[in-house]
Amino acid sequence: MEPIAHLVKVSVPNYLAGLPIPDSIGGWFRLGVRDWFSLIPPTAALVGLGYMSYRAFCPKARPAPTGQVNHKIKKDCNKVVDSVDVEDITEKVAFCRCWRSENWPYCDGAHGRHNKECGDNLGPLVINKKQ
């Protein structure tokens, strides 16, 4: 904890006190190249902090979520609805829940690739027919 206390109480104030910040507007025009270069790091830190605050607290700065899950299945329909009769199920059937299957509505394992890419944990809906 001592190094952090030293950084906050001694190092940062000494660094800021050593910056060539003029007392008047005319003083900005008298700064040399070396002075301007010494002002770049604190200015970049302030700009970065301002930008992160803007992104965090301004709702209009965040991108609007698309909310779209289905990227390719029956895009010409207003609503995708499929039905399967339970009597048609012979043993065990896996239905897709990730919307990535090439064999819609049945699962073809496409969720595995999706899970690796997105860090998700999707899996199929498995229905077993009782004997």
Secondary structure, 3 states (H helix, E strand, C coil): CHHHHHHHHHHHHHHHHCCCCCCCHHHHHCCCHHHHHHHHHHHHHHHHHHHHHHHHHCHHHCCCCCCCCCCCCCCCCCCCCCCCCHHHCCCEEEECCCCCCCCCCECCCHHHHHHHHHCCCCCCEEEECCC
